[in-house]
Amino acid sequence: MPAATRDKLTRRGFRLAPPNWAIGGERAIWIDWENGTLAGASDHRKDGCALGI
């Protein structure tokens, strides 16, 4: 989260604390329309995979 966003939230009374563990995971597929290919990636810390058909 950008520092400016944290500052604004703090000024509005929010108390922020960073988590002690990863709280998100990502799976993404990039479509290369020009070459007709797919490239995928998955966060290794989470279950699941990126799958393109």
PyMOL commands that set and color helices and strands:
alter all, ss='L'
color gray80, all
select helices_A, chain A and resi 3-11
alter helices_A, ss='H'
color red, helices_A
select strands_A, chain A and resi 27-32+37-42
alter strands_A, ss='S'
color yellow, strands_A
deselect
rebuild
show_as cartoon
